């Protein structure tokens, strides 16, 4: 086989690999949609995790966001997943708007009044309004998060945020969920684009890296 033929063969093999990868991704997203629609919690979580393994979480959550609310069994199971792996999910989706829209499908909705909430946040995130979704009804809990030595090693330190979240901003009230009443975090999950005024009520200066671990 001459060099030209070998190059053409390599290109064809490369294109076939791309085609197979795209088909695998499409199939994985179809399974996510089917699983969420089907109402089986284990199947839905497995499909969502498989999409994450393929690095297509954003595409999968875009499709989820177009669906009607998931079955209560899926919503309860996903709340557990989000509670323990929310930061990782946020990073994998890498689009907070898409994530917020999908959470309206994957979590039990809230139907109560406005709630005053606090959040411990990195100062840099607060500056650019990149607040995370998990807030708390306890200022003490928010301050404990903000005063974490690891978090305070970030540039600019940390802050405590306060807001009066309107009902439409609250995606889920984990604090009111029967399975989470004993949680010390008293957590509410919010859509930051639906919040009104958010103010900084406390600041904690950054710690030098060398101070971490001191008694």
ChimeraX commands (.cxc) that place a marker at each C-alpha (Angstrom):
marker #1 position 0.00,0.00,0.00 radius 0.5
marker #1 position 1.51,3.36,-1.02 radius 0.5
marker #1 position 1.59,6.39,1.29 radius 0.5
marker #1 position -1.41,8.07,-0.35 radius 0.5
marker #1 position -3.57,4.98,0.07 radius 0.5
marker #1 position -2.44,4.61,3.68 radius 0.5
marker #1 position -3.33,8.24,4.42 radius 0.5
marker #1 position -6.77,7.81,2.87 radius 0.5
marker #1 position -7.30,4.68,4.94 radius 0.5
marker #1 position -6.32,6.53,8.13 radius 0.5
marker #1 position -8.73,9.35,7.35 radius 0.5
marker #1 position -11.54,6.89,6.67 radius 0.5
marker #1 position -10.86,5.09,9.95 radius 0.5
marker #1 position -10.80,8.41,11.82 radius 0.5
marker #1 position -14.11,9.49,10.30 radius 0.5
marker #1 position -15.64,6.13,11.19 radius 0.5
marker #1 position -14.52,6.57,14.80 radius 0.5
marker #1 position -16.17,9.99,14.89 radius 0.5
marker #1 position -19.38,8.57,13.42 radius 0.5
marker #1 position -19.47,5.81,16.01 radius 0.5
marker #1 position -18.80,8.24,18.86 radius 0.5
marker #1 position -21.60,10.54,17.70 radius 0.5
marker #1 position -24.01,7.65,17.42 radius 0.5
marker #1 position -23.01,6.44,20.89 radius 0.5
marker #1 position -23.67,9.93,22.26 radius 0.5
marker #1 position -27.04,10.18,20.52 radius 0.5
marker #1 position -28.04,6.80,21.90 radius 0.5
marker #1 position -26.98,7.83,25.41 radius 0.5
marker #1 position -29.10,10.98,25.22 radius 0.5
marker #1 position -32.07,9.02,23.89 radius 0.5
marker #1 position -31.71,6.70,26.87 radius 0.5
marker #1 position -31.67,9.66,29.28 radius 0.5
marker #1 position -34.90,10.99,27.80 radius 0.5
marker #1 position -36.56,7.56,27.77 radius 0.5
marker #1 position -35.46,6.81,31.33 radius 0.5
marker #1 position -36.73,10.11,32.74 radius 0.5
marker #1 position -40.01,9.70,30.87 radius 0.5
marker #1 position -40.29,6.08,32.02 radius 0.5
marker #1 position -40.34,6.97,35.70 radius 0.5
marker #1 position -37.76,4.41,36.89 radius 0.5
marker #1 position -35.36,6.08,39.31 radius 0.5
marker #1 position -32.45,3.63,39.00 radius 0.5
marker #1 position -32.60,3.63,35.21 radius 0.5
marker #1 position -32.77,7.43,35.08 radius 0.5
marker #1 position -29.80,7.95,37.39 radius 0.5
marker #1 position -27.74,5.37,35.51 radius 0.5
marker #1 position -28.52,7.09,32.21 radius 0.5
marker #1 position -27.59,10.51,33.61 radius 0.5
marker #1 position -24.33,9.15,35.03 radius 0.5
marker #1 position -23.53,7.40,31.73 radius 0.5
marker #1 position -23.99,10.70,29.90 radius 0.5
marker #1 position -21.54,12.27,32.35 radius 0.5
marker #1 position -19.02,9.51,31.62 radius 0.5
marker #1 position -19.30,10.41,27.92 radius 0.5
marker #1 position -18.84,14.15,28.68 radius 0.5
marker #1 position -22.23,15.01,27.22 radius 0.5
marker #1 position -23.99,16.17,30.38 radius 0.5
marker #1 position -24.89,19.55,28.92 radius 0.5
marker #1 position -26.56,17.98,25.89 radius 0.5
marker #1 position -28.40,15.49,28.11 radius 0.5
marker #1 position -29.65,18.19,30.49 radius 0.5
marker #1 position -30.78,20.33,27.56 radius 0.5
marker #1 position -33.06,17.48,26.54 radius 0.5
marker #1 position -34.21,16.90,30.12 radius 0.5
marker #1 position -35.15,20.57,30.41 radius 0.5
marker #1 position -37.73,20.11,27.64 radius 0.5
marker #1 position -39.55,17.31,29.45 radius 0.5
marker #1 position -42.51,17.54,31.85 radius 0.5
marker #1 position -41.74,17.05,35.57 radius 0.5
marker #1 position -40.24,13.65,36.32 radius 0.5
marker #1 position -41.95,11.04,38.47 radius 0.5
marker #1 position -41.66,11.63,42.24 radius 0.5
marker #1 position -39.42,8.56,42.58 radius 0.5
marker #1 position -36.93,10.06,40.13 radius 0.5
marker #1 position -37.14,13.48,41.79 radius 0.5
marker #1 position -36.40,12.02,45.22 radius 0.5
marker #1 position -33.50,9.93,43.91 radius 0.5
marker #1 position -32.04,12.85,41.97 radius 0.5
marker #1 position -32.27,15.06,45.06 radius 0.5
marker #1 position -30.01,12.59,46.86 radius 0.5
marker #1 position -27.59,12.62,43.92 radius 0.5
marker #1 position -27.60,16.41,43.71 radius 0.5
marker #1 position -27.13,16.76,47.46 radius 0.5
marker #1 position -23.97,14.66,47.43 radius 0.5
marker #1 position -22.60,15.55,43.99 radius 0.5
marker #1 position -24.05,18.96,43.14 radius 0.5
marker #1 position -20.70,20.63,42.53 radius 0.5
marker #1 position -19.58,17.84,40.21 radius 0.5
marker #1 position -22.87,17.93,38.28 radius 0.5
marker #1 position -22.61,21.69,37.92 radius 0.5
marker #1 position -19.08,21.33,36.58 radius 0.5
marker #1 position -20.03,18.57,34.12 radius 0.5
marker #1 position -23.04,20.43,32.74 radius 0.5
marker #1 position -20.94,23.61,32.63 radius 0.5
marker #1 position -23.98,25.78,31.95 radius 0.5
marker #1 position -25.89,27.04,34.97 radius 0.5
marker #1 position -28.91,28.14,32.94 radius 0.5
marker #1 position -29.31,24.69,31.42 radius 0.5
marker #1 position -28.81,23.09,34.83 radius 0.5
marker #1 position -31.47,25.29,36.44 radius 0.5
marker #1 position -33.99,24.48,33.72 radius 0.5
marker #1 position -33.33,20.75,34.05 radius 0.5
marker #1 position -33.61,20.90,37.84 radius 0.5
marker #1 position -37.20,22.10,37.45 radius 0.5
marker #1 position -37.87,18.70,35.85 radius 0.5
marker #1 position -35.69,16.58,38.12 radius 0.5
marker #1 position -36.62,18.02,41.54 radius 0.5
marker #1 position -39.88,18.36,43.43 radius 0.5
marker #1 position -41.26,21.85,42.90 radius 0.5
marker #1 position -41.82,24.36,45.69 radius 0.5
marker #1 position -45.21,25.95,46.32 radius 0.5
marker #1 position -44.68,27.99,49.48 radius 0.5
marker #1 position -44.04,31.68,50.22 radius 0.5
marker #1 position -40.88,33.72,49.73 radius 0.5
marker #1 position -38.02,32.60,51.98 radius 0.5
marker #1 position -35.04,34.51,53.39 radius 0.5
marker #1 position -31.91,32.57,52.49 radius 0.5
marker #1 position -28.17,32.79,53.01 radius 0.5
marker #1 position -25.21,31.26,51.21 radius 0.5
marker #1 position -21.49,31.03,51.96 radius 0.5
marker #1 position -19.77,31.84,48.66 radius 0.5
marker #1 position -16.35,32.58,47.19 radius 0.5
marker #1 position -15.88,36.33,46.89 radius 0.5
marker #1 position -14.93,35.97,43.22 radius 0.5
marker #1 position -18.18,34.14,42.44 radius 0.5
marker #1 position -20.19,36.76,44.32 radius 0.5
marker #1 position -18.49,39.55,42.40 radius 0.5
marker #1 position -19.59,38.10,39.07 radius 0.5
marker #1 position -22.93,36.80,40.42 radius 0.5
marker #1 position -22.00,33.19,39.77 radius 0.5
marker #1 position -23.81,32.00,42.87 radius 0.5
marker #1 position -24.29,28.29,43.37 radius 0.5
marker #1 position -27.74,26.74,43.62 radius 0.5
marker #1 position -27.63,25.56,47.25 radius 0.5
marker #1 position -28.72,28.10,49.88 radius 0.5
marker #1 position -29.83,27.75,53.49 radius 0.5
marker #1 position -32.38,29.24,55.87 radius 0.5
marker #1 position -29.65,29.36,58.54 radius 0.5
marker #1 position -27.18,32.24,58.51 radius 0.5
marker #1 position -24.99,30.23,60.91 radius 0.5
marker #1 position -24.74,27.40,58.37 radius 0.5
marker #1 position -23.83,29.86,55.60 radius 0.5
marker #1 position -21.16,31.48,57.78 radius 0.5
marker #1 position -19.71,28.07,58.65 radius 0.5
marker #1 position -19.30,27.33,54.94 radius 0.5
marker #1 position -17.78,30.75,54.30 radius 0.5
marker #1 position -15.30,30.36,57.17 radius 0.5
marker #1 position -13.98,27.02,55.93 radius 0.5
marker #1 position -10.17,27.24,55.78 radius 0.5
marker #1 position -10.06,25.57,52.37 radius 0.5
marker #1 position -12.58,28.01,50.88 radius 0.5
marker #1 position -10.86,31.02,52.43 radius 0.5
marker #1 position -7.65,30.13,50.62 radius 0.5
marker #1 position -9.35,31.20,47.40 radius 0.5
marker #1 position -8.45,34.56,45.91 radius 0.5
marker #1 position -10.47,37.32,47.57 radius 0.5
marker #1 position -11.65,35.13,50.43 radius 0.5
marker #1 position -15.31,34.39,51.02 radius 0.5
marker #1 position -18.58,36.15,51.73 radius 0.5
marker #1 position -22.01,35.42,53.13 radius 0.5
marker #1 position -24.89,36.33,50.82 radius 0.5
marker #1 position -28.45,37.10,51.83 radius 0.5
marker #1 position -31.58,37.23,49.68 radius 0.5
marker #1 position -35.34,37.05,49.98 radius 0.5
marker #1 position -36.02,34.33,47.42 radius 0.5
marker #1 position -39.42,34.61,45.71 radius 0.5
marker #1 position -41.33,31.35,45.18 radius 0.5
marker #1 position -40.49,31.27,41.47 radius 0.5
marker #1 position -36.76,31.26,42.30 radius 0.5
marker #1 position -36.96,28.21,44.56 radius 0.5
marker #1 position -36.39,25.02,42.60 radius 0.5
marker #1 position -36.68,22.67,45.56 radius 0.5
marker #1 position -36.97,22.94,49.33 radius 0.5
marker #1 position -34.74,20.12,50.52 radius 0.5
marker #1 position -35.13,21.50,54.05 radius 0.5
marker #1 position -38.84,20.59,53.90 radius 0.5
marker #1 position -38.41,17.16,52.32 radius 0.5
marker #1 position -39.46,14.32,54.67 radius 0.5
marker #1 position -36.18,12.46,54.13 radius 0.5
marker #1 position -34.03,15.51,54.91 radius 0.5
marker #1 position -35.68,17.07,57.96 radius 0.5
marker #1 position -32.73,16.04,60.14 radius 0.5
marker #1 position -30.17,17.74,57.87 radius 0.5
marker #1 position -28.25,20.53,59.57 radius 0.5
marker #1 position -27.82,22.40,56.29 radius 0.5
marker #1 position -31.53,23.33,56.01 radius 0.5
marker #1 position -31.04,23.61,52.26 radius 0.5
marker #1 position -33.06,25.28,49.53 radius 0.5
marker #1 position -32.06,24.92,45.87 radius 0.5
marker #1 position -32.59,28.07,43.83 radius 0.5
marker #1 position -32.44,29.43,40.30 radius 0.5
marker #1 position -30.18,32.45,40.66 radius 0.5
marker #1 position -31.64,34.19,37.61 radius 0.5
marker #1 position -34.98,34.40,39.40 radius 0.5
marker #1 position -33.55,36.05,42.52 radius 0.5
marker #1 position -34.11,39.71,43.20 radius 0.5
marker #1 position -31.71,41.62,45.45 radius 0.5
marker #1 position -28.71,39.65,46.71 radius 0.5
marker #1 position -26.50,41.41,49.24 radius 0.5
marker #1 position -23.22,40.63,50.98 radius 0.5
marker #1 position -23.71,40.62,54.75 radius 0.5
marker #1 position -20.31,39.26,55.88 radius 0.5
marker #1 position -16.80,39.07,54.47 radius 0.5
marker #1 position -13.94,36.79,55.44 radius 0.5
marker #1 position -10.44,37.68,54.30 radius 0.5
marker #1 position -8.39,35.10,52.38 radius 0.5
marker #1 position -6.02,32.88,54.32 radius 0.5
marker #1 position -2.49,32.19,53.17 radius 0.5
marker #1 position -2.05,28.64,51.93 radius 0.5
marker #1 position 0.58,28.01,54.59 radius 0.5
marker #1 position -2.00,28.63,57.32 radius 0.5
marker #1 position -4.12,25.65,56.31 radius 0.5
marker #1 position -3.97,22.84,58.81 radius 0.5
marker #1 position -2.71,24.95,61.72 radius 0.5
marker #1 position -4.21,24.28,65.15 radius 0.5
marker link #1:1,2 radius 0.2
marker link #1:2,3 radius 0.2
marker link #1:3,4 radius 0.2
marker link #1:4,5 radius 0.2
marker link #1:5,6 radius 0.2
marker link #1:6,7 radius 0.2
marker link #1:7,8 radius 0.2
marker link #1:8,9 radius 0.2
marker link #1:9,10 radius 0.2
marker link #1:10,11 radius 0.2
marker link #1:11,12 radius 0.2
marker link #1:12,13 radius 0.2
marker link #1:13,14 radius 0.2
marker link #1:14,15 radius 0.2
marker link #1:15,16 radius 0.2
marker link #1:16,17 radius 0.2
marker link #1:17,18 radius 0.2
marker link #1:18,19 radius 0.2
marker link #1:19,20 radius 0.2
marker link #1:20,21 radius 0.2
marker link #1:21,22 radius 0.2
marker link #1:22,23 radius 0.2
marker link #1:23,24 radius 0.2
marker link #1:24,25 radius 0.2
marker link #1:25,26 radius 0.2
marker link #1:26,27 radius 0.2
marker link #1:27,28 radius 0.2
marker link #1:28,29 radius 0.2
marker link #1:29,30 radius 0.2
marker link #1:30,31 radius 0.2
marker link #1:31,32 radius 0.2
marker link #1:32,33 radius 0.2
marker link #1:33,34 radius 0.2
marker link #1:34,35 radius 0.2
marker link #1:35,36 radius 0.2
marker link #1:36,37 radius 0.2
marker link #1:37,38 radius 0.2
marker link #1:38,39 radius 0.2
marker link #1:39,40 radius 0.2
marker link #1:40,41 radius 0.2
marker link #1:41,42 radius 0.2
marker link #1:42,43 radius 0.2
marker link #1:43,44 radius 0.2
marker link #1:44,45 radius 0.2
marker link #1:45,46 radius 0.2
marker link #1:46,47 radius 0.2
marker link #1:47,48 radius 0.2
marker link #1:48,49 radius 0.2
marker link #1:49,50 radius 0.2
marker link #1:50,51 radius 0.2
marker link #1:51,52 radius 0.2
marker link #1:52,53 radius 0.2
marker link #1:53,54 radius 0.2
marker link #1:54,55 radius 0.2
marker link #1:55,56 radius 0.2
marker link #1:56,57 radius 0.2
marker link #1:57,58 radius 0.2
marker link #1:58,59 radius 0.2
marker link #1:59,60 radius 0.2
marker link #1:60,61 radius 0.2
marker link #1:61,62 radius 0.2
marker link #1:62,63 radius 0.2
marker link #1:63,64 radius 0.2
marker link #1:64,65 radius 0.2
marker link #1:65,66 radius 0.2
marker link #1:66,67 radius 0.2
marker link #1:67,68 radius 0.2
marker link #1:68,69 radius 0.2
marker link #1:69,70 radius 0.2
marker link #1:70,71 radius 0.2
marker link #1:71,72 radius 0.2
marker link #1:72,73 radius 0.2
marker link #1:73,74 radius 0.2
marker link #1:74,75 radius 0.2
marker link #1:75,76 radius 0.2
marker link #1:76,77 radius 0.2
marker link #1:77,78 radius 0.2
marker link #1:78,79 radius 0.2
marker link #1:79,80 radius 0.2
marker link #1:80,81 radius 0.2
marker link #1:81,82 radius 0.2
marker link #1:82,83 radius 0.2
marker link #1:83,84 radius 0.2
marker link #1:84,85 radius 0.2
marker link #1:85,86 radius 0.2
marker link #1:86,87 radius 0.2
marker link #1:87,88 radius 0.2
marker link #1:88,89 radius 0.2
marker link #1:89,90 radius 0.2
marker link #1:90,91 radius 0.2
marker link #1:91,92 radius 0.2
marker link #1:92,93 radius 0.2
marker link #1:93,94 radius 0.2
marker link #1:94,95 radius 0.2
marker link #1:95,96 radius 0.2
marker link #1:96,97 radius 0.2
marker link #1:97,98 radius 0.2
marker link #1:98,99 radius 0.2
marker link #1:99,100 radius 0.2
marker link #1:100,101 radius 0.2
marker link #1:101,102 radius 0.2
marker link #1:102,103 radius 0.2
marker link #1:103,104 radius 0.2
marker link #1:104,105 radius 0.2
marker link #1:105,106 radius 0.2
marker link #1:106,107 radius 0.2
marker link #1:107,108 radius 0.2
marker link #1:108,109 radius 0.2
marker link #1:109,110 radius 0.2
marker link #1:110,111 radius 0.2
marker link #1:111,112 radius 0.2
marker link #1:112,113 radius 0.2
marker link #1:113,114 radius 0.2
marker link #1:114,115 radius 0.2
marker link #1:115,116 radius 0.2
marker link #1:116,117 radius 0.2
marker link #1:117,118 radius 0.2
marker link #1:118,119 radius 0.2
marker link #1:119,120 radius 0.2
marker link #1:120,121 radius 0.2
marker link #1:121,122 radius 0.2
marker link #1:122,123 radius 0.2
marker link #1:123,124 radius 0.2
marker link #1:124,125 radius 0.2
marker link #1:125,126 radius 0.2
marker link #1:126,127 radius 0.2
marker link #1:127,128 radius 0.2
marker link #1:128,129 radius 0.2
marker link #1:129,130 radius 0.2
marker link #1:130,131 radius 0.2
marker link #1:131,132 radius 0.2
marker link #1:132,133 radius 0.2
marker link #1:133,134 radius 0.2
marker link #1:134,135 radius 0.2
marker link #1:135,136 radius 0.2
marker link #1:136,137 radius 0.2
marker link #1:137,138 radius 0.2
marker link #1:138,139 radius 0.2
marker link #1:139,140 radius 0.2
marker link #1:140,141 radius 0.2
marker link #1:141,142 radius 0.2
marker link #1:142,143 radius 0.2
marker link #1:143,144 radius 0.2
marker link #1:144,145 radius 0.2
marker link #1:145,146 radius 0.2
marker link #1:146,147 radius 0.2
marker link #1:147,148 radius 0.2
marker link #1:148,149 radius 0.2
marker link #1:149,150 radius 0.2
marker link #1:150,151 radius 0.2
marker link #1:151,152 radius 0.2
marker link #1:152,153 radius 0.2
marker link #1:153,154 radius 0.2
marker link #1:154,155 radius 0.2
marker link #1:155,156 radius 0.2
marker link #1:156,157 radius 0.2
marker link #1:157,158 radius 0.2
marker link #1:158,159 radius 0.2
marker link #1:159,160 radius 0.2
marker link #1:160,161 radius 0.2
marker link #1:161,162 radius 0.2
marker link #1:162,163 radius 0.2
marker link #1:163,164 radius 0.2
marker link #1:164,165 radius 0.2
marker link #1:165,166 radius 0.2
marker link #1:166,167 radius 0.2
marker link #1:167,168 radius 0.2
marker link #1:168,169 radius 0.2
marker link #1:169,170 radius 0.2
marker link #1:170,171 radius 0.2
marker link #1:171,172 radius 0.2
marker link #1:172,173 radius 0.2
marker link #1:173,174 radius 0.2
marker link #1:174,175 radius 0.2
marker link #1:175,176 radius 0.2
marker link #1:176,177 radius 0.2
marker link #1:177,178 radius 0.2
marker link #1:178,179 radius 0.2
marker link #1:179,180 radius 0.2
marker link #1:180,181 radius 0.2
marker link #1:181,182 radius 0.2
marker link #1:182,183 radius 0.2
marker link #1:183,184 radius 0.2
marker link #1:184,185 radius 0.2
marker link #1:185,186 radius 0.2
marker link #1:186,187 radius 0.2
marker link #1:187,188 radius 0.2
marker link #1:188,189 radius 0.2
marker link #1:189,190 radius 0.2
marker link #1:190,191 radius 0.2
marker link #1:191,192 radius 0.2
marker link #1:192,193 radius 0.2
marker link #1:193,194 radius 0.2
marker link #1:194,195 radius 0.2
marker link #1:195,196 radius 0.2
marker link #1:196,197 radius 0.2
marker link #1:197,198 radius 0.2
marker link #1:198,199 radius 0.2
marker link #1:199,200 radius 0.2
marker link #1:200,201 radius 0.2
marker link #1:201,202 radius 0.2
marker link #1:202,203 radius 0.2
marker link #1:203,204 radius 0.2
marker link #1:204,205 radius 0.2
marker link #1:205,206 radius 0.2
marker link #1:206,207 radius 0.2
marker link #1:207,208 radius 0.2
marker link #1:208,209 radius 0.2
marker link #1:209,210 radius 0.2
marker link #1:210,211 radius 0.2
marker link #1:211,212 radius 0.2
marker link #1:212,213 radius 0.2
marker link #1:213,214 radius 0.2
marker link #1:214,215 radius 0.2
view
